[in-house]
Amino acid sequence: TIAALLRDGKPRTARDVFEALRPQTPATVDGHLQALKAVGIVRIAEETLEAGTLTQRYALSEYGKGRVERFL
């Protein structure tokens, strides 16, 4: 799962998550990341603007870390 992937603390882009969780589609991964963000499991750890494209890197929030450790 996405939360399990983020347990190591390394911020990842949606593309990084997609690559790690194939055959999920990019839209599925993005939707899942947005849902996890909405409930506080993940947070945006970094934002960069590269060649006019906003890139966001996600990481587990402190709340998310506790939830993941409890249920995984």
Phi, psi and chi 1 to 4 in degrees:
 res  aa     phi    psi   chi1   chi2   chi3   chi4
   1 THR       -  165.9   69.0      -      -      -
   2 ILE   -63.1  -45.9  -69.4  173.9      -      -
   3 ALA   -59.5  -41.7      -      -      -      -
   4 ALA   -64.4  -38.6      -      -      -      -
   5 LEU   -62.2  -36.4  177.9   66.1      -      -
   6 LEU   -83.8    0.0  -64.4  174.1      -      -
   7 ARG   -59.5  -26.4  -76.6  175.5   69.6 -169.7
   8 ASP   -75.7   -5.8   65.3    5.0      -      -
   9 GLY    86.3   -4.1      -      -      -      -
  10 LYS   -81.2  119.4  177.9 -176.4  172.1 -172.0
  11 PRO   -62.7  140.3  -23.3   34.7      -      -
  12 ARG  -133.1  147.9  -69.6 -179.6  173.1   81.1
  13 THR   -79.0  166.7   64.6      -      -      -
  14 ALA   -59.8  -36.4      -      -      -      -
  15 ARG   -63.7  -42.6  172.6   56.3  107.5 -171.7
  16 ASP   -58.7  -44.1  -64.2  -25.2      -      -
  17 VAL   -64.8  -44.8  173.8      -      -      -
  18 PHE   -57.2  -47.1  165.5   68.3      -      -
  19 GLU   -60.7  -37.6  -66.9  -67.6  -26.2      -
  20 ALA   -75.4  -25.0      -      -      -      -
  21 LEU  -112.3   20.7  -62.6  178.8      -      -
  22 ARG   -50.7  143.1  -75.6 -175.7 -175.7 -122.7
  23 PRO   -96.0   20.4   36.2  -35.3      -      -
  24 GLN   -58.9  148.0  -61.7  -65.5  -36.8      -
  25 THR   -83.5  155.9   66.2      -      -      -
  26 PRO   -55.6  -38.6  -27.3   36.0      -      -
  27 ALA   -64.7  -38.3      -      -      -      -
  28 THR   -64.7  -46.0  -60.4      -      -      -
  29 VAL   -62.9  -45.5  168.7      -      -      -
  30 ASP   -62.1  -43.8 -171.4   55.5      -      -
  31 GLY   -60.9  -41.4      -      -      -      -
  32 HIS   -66.8  -43.6 -163.8  156.0      -      -
  33 LEU   -60.3  -43.1  -77.4  167.3      -      -
  34 GLN   -64.6  -39.3  -65.5  -52.3  -44.9      -
  35 ALA   -65.7  -42.7      -      -      -      -
  36 LEU   -64.4  -37.9  -70.3  171.5      -      -
  37 LYS   -65.8  -41.8 -174.9  173.8  155.2 -109.5
  38 ALA   -61.6  -32.0      -      -      -      -
  39 VAL   -99.9    6.6  -63.2      -      -      -
  40 GLY    86.5    9.6      -      -      -      -
  41 ILE   -76.5  -41.5  -59.2  -68.5      -      -
  42 VAL  -117.8  160.9  -58.6      -      -      -
  43 ARG  -134.8  162.3   63.0 -177.7  174.0   80.5
  44 ILE   -82.7  116.1  -64.8  173.6      -      -
  45 ALA   -87.3  -33.0      -      -      -      -
  46 GLU  -148.1  146.9  -58.0  170.5   11.2      -
  47 GLU  -133.6  132.2  -71.2 -176.7  -48.9      -
  48 THR  -133.9  152.7   56.9      -      -      -
  49 LEU  -111.7  112.3 -171.1   59.9      -      -
  50 GLU  -122.4  116.3  -58.6  167.2    4.8      -
  51 ALA    52.7   41.5      -      -      -      -
  52 GLY    79.2    4.7      -      -      -      -
  53 THR  -113.6  126.0  -59.2      -      -      -
  54 LEU   -78.2  126.3  179.1   64.2      -      -
  55 THR  -116.6  127.9  -59.9      -      -      -
  56 GLN  -113.2  136.8  -61.5  175.9  -37.9      -
  57 ARG  -112.8  131.5  -72.1 -179.8  170.1   73.1
  58 TYR  -103.1  149.4  -63.1   86.5      -      -
  59 ALA  -145.4  161.2      -      -      -      -
  60 LEU   -66.8  140.5  -74.4  175.4      -      -
  61 SER   -78.7  170.7   65.0      -      -      -
  62 GLU   -60.2  -42.3  -72.6  -58.1  -45.8      -
  63 TYR   -60.4  -43.9  170.5   74.0      -      -
  64 GLY   -62.8  -39.2      -      -      -      -
  65 LYS   -59.0  -44.7  -71.9  176.1 -172.4  175.2
  66 GLY   -63.8  -41.1      -      -      -      -
  67 ARG   -67.6  -42.2  -58.9  -58.6  -71.3  179.0
  68 VAL   -64.5  -45.9  168.5      -      -      -
  69 GLU   -62.0  -34.8  -67.5  -58.9  -42.2      -
  70 ARG   -70.7  -36.5 -175.8  173.1  175.2 -165.1
  71 PHE  -108.6   -7.7  -68.4  106.5      -      -
  72 LEU  -107.1      -  -70.8 -177.6      -      -
